[in-house]
Amino acid sequence: MNNKRVITFGTFDVLHIGHINILERAASLGNQLVVGISSDNLNFQKKGRNPIYCEEDRVKIISSLKFVDEVFIEESLELKGQYIKDFNADILVMGDDWKGKFDNFKNICEVTYLERTPSISTTEIIEIVKKI
């Protein structure tokens, strides 16, 4: 068994198949998957809008997935390295839209970028729903 702890981060608002795909693939890289979910405040700082679902609901949703072992609230982008250390992560997984942006953590863990599911994003879903 691959005895590694995997960590990933995201907002995970309006859960969709792209989220499931990347989390499932991240989990397959080790034997434990830890997920950092952006706090409501951090999401607003990053995207200029509040998430559709509050952080407590997003934590409950992601925690319910059978391949997710642990979930925590990510309060700050600047603390990513500390979160990696705190959770003893061996591998950091991010979507390939972030390729190269987290290479600075290669000194503390393996960094892997996974291909995103084509033609789906939370932002696009929200825009479609707004038009309905």
C-alpha positions in Angstrom: 0.0 0.0 0.0 1.2 3.5 -0.8 1.7 4.9 2.7 1.6 8.6 1.9 -0.5 11.5 3.0 -1.9 13.6 0.2 -3.1 17.2 0.7 -5.0 19.4 -1.6 -6.8 22.8 -1.4 -9.8 24.4 -2.9 -13.1 26.2 -2.4 -15.3 23.2 -3.4 -18.4 25.4 -3.8 -21.3 24.0 -5.8 -19.8 20.5 -5.9 -19.5 19.0 -9.4 -17.9 16.1 -11.3 -14.7 18.0 -11.7 -14.3 18.2 -7.9 -15.1 14.5 -7.5 -12.6 13.5 -10.2 -9.7 15.5 -8.9 -10.3 14.5 -5.2 -10.6 10.8 -6.2 -7.4 10.9 -8.3 -5.6 12.8 -5.5 -6.7 10.1 -3.0 -5.4 7.4 -5.2 -1.8 8.8 -4.9 -1.6 7.9 -1.2 -3.5 6.2 1.6 -4.9 9.4 3.3 -6.4 12.5 1.7 -6.5 15.7 3.6 -8.5 18.6 2.1 -8.1 22.3 2.9 -11.3 24.2 2.2 -11.0 27.9 1.7 -12.7 29.9 4.4 -15.6 32.1 3.4 -13.3 35.1 4.0 -10.4 33.7 2.0 -12.8 32.9 -0.9 -14.0 36.5 -0.9 -10.4 37.7 -1.0 -9.5 35.4 -3.9 -12.7 35.7 -6.0 -14.4 38.9 -5.0 -17.6 37.1 -4.1 -18.9 35.0 -1.3 -19.3 31.3 -2.0 -22.8 29.9 -2.6 -22.4 27.4 0.3 -20.9 28.6 3.6 -17.7 27.0 4.8 -19.4 24.8 7.4 -21.6 23.3 4.6 -18.7 22.8 2.3 -16.7 21.0 5.0 -19.7 18.7 5.7 -20.1 18.0 1.9 -16.4 17.2 1.3 -16.1 15.3 4.6 -18.9 13.0 3.4 -16.9 11.7 0.5 -15.6 8.2 1.1 -12.1 8.9 -0.3 -11.6 12.0 1.9 -10.0 11.3 5.3 -9.7 14.8 6.9 -10.9 18.3 6.2 -9.9 21.6 7.6 -10.5 25.3 6.9 -7.8 27.1 5.0 -7.7 30.6 6.4 -4.7 32.1 4.4 -2.9 31.3 1.2 0.3 32.3 2.9 -0.1 29.4 5.3 0.0 26.6 2.7 3.5 25.5 3.6 2.6 25.4 7.3 -0.6 23.4 6.5 1.6 20.9 4.5 3.9 20.5 7.5 1.1 20.5 10.1 -0.7 17.6 8.3 2.6 15.8 7.5 1.7 15.7 3.9 4.0 13.8 1.5 2.3 15.0 -1.7 0.6 18.3 -2.5 -2.0 17.9 -5.3 -3.4 20.8 -7.3 -5.3 21.2 -10.6 -3.1 21.8 -13.6 -4.5 25.3 -14.0 -2.1 26.1 -11.1 0.9 24.3 -12.8 4.2 25.7 -11.5 2.5 28.0 -8.9 3.2 25.7 -6.0 6.7 24.4 -7.0 8.1 26.4 -4.1 6.8 23.6 -1.8 9.0 20.9 -3.5 11.5 21.3 -0.7 8.9 20.0 1.8 6.8 17.6 -0.3 6.2 16.2 -3.7 4.1 18.5 -5.8 1.7 17.1 -8.4 -0.6 18.9 -10.8 -3.6 16.8 -12.1 -5.5 17.5 -15.2 -8.8 19.2 -14.7 -12.0 17.8 -16.0 -12.6 19.6 -19.3 -15.5 22.0 -19.8 -16.7 22.3 -16.2 -16.1 24.9 -13.5 -18.0 26.3 -10.6 -17.8 29.8 -12.0 -19.4 28.6 -15.3 -22.1 26.7 -13.4 -23.0 29.8 -11.4 -23.1 32.0 -14.5 -25.5 29.5 -16.2 -27.8 29.3 -13.2 -27.9 33.1 -13.0 -29.3 33.2 -16.5 -32.1 30.7 -15.8 
